[in-house]
Amino acid sequence: MRKVSAAPPRRGEDRRSWLSGAPPPRWVRVLPPVLTGAICVATLVSDDRIDIGFLLGAIPPLAVLSYGPLATALLCGAVIALLTVPAFQLDRPGDADLLTVVFVAALSVFVSFVRSRRDAQLDLERTVAEAAQRALAPPLPERVGAVRCAGLYRAAQRGTLVGGDFFDVRDGPYGVRAVTGDVQGHGLSAVSTVASLLGAFREAVLDQPDLTSVAGRLDRRLLVDSAGARHGELFATAALLEFSADALRVRVVVCGNPPPFLLRGALATELDVSPWTPLGLGLADAGAIEACTVALRPGDRLFLASDGVVEARDDSGAFYPLADRLTALAAQDAEGTGDGGGGGDPATLPERVWADLVRFCPDVEDDVTMLVLTPAPP
């Protein structure tokens, strides 16, 4: 069972996506036959034959939007046939209308053929891109060691699964470690940096004995990559966590990222963590990094969010009140369980925060990442 949630589409996305290559809505597909039928009915029921044959010229271009070349050709053939049926008298002005519609029909079939070939190529490229992106950031398991996990990722760039945010949770010889962060830029241009950081993190989980060394490894990775970058330095914000064997203690290092929140009972509290500079700015040479250690209780939840959440604004320019909203959600969970002990399914928390976020700011323009980690000792 996987616990990474696909966020619901933003307001207006369904209305615009078909113009960018997605299948058209049903009303677009039924428009050509409905319009054809309406023209025929109008001419038959009219006492004085009305001259609306020219409207049939709109049928072939409309068919191109929804149908392949064969279906478009059949519709075009039906339109041409209707113009020649004496009962409808749709070509009363003469041969000019018929020849014009024949030309438009032939052109429409050709355009439909080109579009269908292009769509097939785009579908192939999209399939390959999605496979590559899922290989880069596979779904989180429901549980890693003694830690339950739930995450939500929403890339700012439409049609992509991965952007400038990243998170991962891994078990290793030194305990369960988690990372979440935000690299410079977003969208597909940031994917290579995300891949580099995740690869460094997964290696560091296995061979670095402490959490500060993991942060240093990620920082060094960006410094090396920056040396070959065309456009200045690379940097990233990140938060790293390391759980004890029983998951009742966690060490936290924050490098420019928003600090985690601790949800305990009906209260959400931002952890008091000493902030460090973002990764890629020489953190590895900055001396010893202090990690904050927090004691956890069964039922506690750690909530981590990216800048896309804490910096989202409504129409008035007000920032999303994450602390207040988490407290309200934690209170709802405590009431729902009736024990005041934290309750609530951690897997649903990212989805609930996302739903609340899009109500507050319908047009979220940045990558959004949320990660919830809960102690679940064996």
Secondary structure, 3 states (H helix, E strand, C coil): CECEEECCCCCCHHHHHHHHCCCCCHHHHHHHHHHHHHHHHHHHHCCCCCCCHHHHHHHHHHHHHHCCHHHHHHHHHHHHHHHHCCCCCCCCCCHHHHHHHHHHHHHHHHHHHHHHHHHHHHHHHHHHHHHHHHHHCCCCECEECCEEEEEEEECCCCCCCCCCEEEEEEEECCEEEEEEEEECCCCHHHHHHHHHHHHHHHHHHHHCCCHHHHHHHHHHHHHHHHHCCCCCCCCEEEEEEEECCCCCEEEEEEEECCCCEEEECCEEEECCCCEECCECCCHHHCCCCCCEEEECCCCCEEEEECHHHHCCECCCCCECCHHHHHHHHHHHHHHHHCCCCCCCCCCCHHHHHHHHHHHHCCCCCCCEEEEEEEECCC
